[in-house]
Amino acid sequence: MAAIAQGHQVHPDGRTWKSHFPKGDLWVFGYGSLIWKPPPHYDQRVPGYISGYVRRFWQVRKPFTQGEDFLYIRIRKSRTNILVIVHEFQASTDHRGTPEQPGRVVTVIERTFWETLDDPLAHLESELSSTGKVWGAAYHIPASHAEEVHDYLDEREIDGYSAHYTPFHPTVEVGGTGSSPIICMVYIGQPSNPQFLRDAADRDPQHVAQVISAGHGLSGKGSEYLFLLEKALEGLGLGTADVHVTDLVKRVKAIEAEGLAEAEEEEAELKVTRSLESSAEVSDREDDRATIE
């Protein structure tokens, strides 16, 4: 998306974020690392979900300055709007991987589009997540810091995304709005985005797990990000387990266990080899002494 002279992003309809959210305060909803790493300046944290999306690790991502995912929310006087930033299936080349070996971080994708894709877990998603809920935590940012937070957002690479609107469903009362759904503006990465994993083989769960297991960037290992996400979702205490995340955790742990076993086997073989070499050297020295004598 292009930026106008004042530094505010222009949405597809030509409107800036401030024209959508004239009161100034924001809510930030996280479906990934933001669940356990809150944004600055928040004064409320609210668990909830958005419907009509699925959470996946399915896209290559260009380097960002910080963080992985944001859903921005704005409260109005009589109606609350939530601006949701959605980074479609991302491959992290900065924080959970390198340009040579990109990792993966989580994002969400419209369920109607996801249903057109090949996904081995589709049957589980239908059986266990029929409502299509993506759970997370929302943080309120007061108006005094909203500009700062949005400027931070403007620095992120979101080319290839367009604005959509969807309700956010808080599980607790929010101000005077109770627990009624809140209208969200969502940025969705379109299939034309070059970072999207078009090849079904790249979206295969075992392949994704292998990439996550091998990924390591400035923010640490990709597996750490995945494990923290699973724990964060469990920590919401709302029956918020994610089929895709749970499946990837099992696969990555199996890969790491296999890698550990192989490493231990290699270490044992190396010890045996060194022991045999040492014994051979001792034997050779004894033979040399016997010859001299």
C-alpha positions, 0 to 999 in steps of 0.5 A: 500500500502506498503512503500519502505525504502525511505518512498515513497509509491509503486504503483501497477506497482512498481513505486513511486510517484516521478517517475510519477511526476519528476518535483516535484510540486503538485496540490491538488484537494479537493472534501470534506473538502479541498474545504473550508479548503485549504492545507498548502503552496498552491499558486493557487486555481482552481475550476474544476471537474473529470468525471466518478465518483460519490460522496458518504458517503458509507464506514467505515474508519480507523482512520487517523491523520488529514483531510478526503480527498485529490486529489493530482495533479502534473504539468509537463513541457509539460503535467500536471498530477494530483495525486488524493487520493480517499477514498471510502465511509468512516465511520469516527471513528476519526474526525466525529465519534468514534470507538463505533459510526462511522460517515461518511465523503465524498469520490468518487467511479468509476461510472461504479462500482457504477452502479452495486450497489443498490442506491435509488438515481440512477434515480436522478443521471442519470437525473441531473448528466448525465455527472458524474461530481464531482466538487471541488477545486484544489490547487497548491503546489510549488515544495519547499513544495511538499515533505512535503505535500506528506509525510503527505499523506503517513501517511494516511491509504490507504490500499486497494486502487489502482492507476487509471488515469482520467482527471481533468477539470479546469474551468479556465486557468492553467498556459500555459496549458489553461483549457485543461484536466489534467491527474489525477492519482486516488487511488480507494478503491476496493470492497475487502476493508473491510471498504466498506459498502457491505450491501445495507441497510447500504447505504440507504440514510435515514440510512446514514443520521441518522449516520451522524446526530448522529456522533460526533468526534474530528473535530465536528459533522458529520452534520456540515461536511455535511452542510459545504460541501453543502455550499462549493459546492454552493460557487464554483458558477458553478452549482455544487450542488451534488444530494447525498449531497443535499438529505442527507442535507434535511434528516439530517435537518429533523432528527434534526428538529424532534429531537429538537421537541421531546426535546422541548416536553420532556422539556415541559412534565418535566416542567408540571411534576415538576409543578404538583409535586410541587403543590402536595407537597404544598397541602400535607403541607396544609393538614398536617397543617390543621390536626395539627390545 
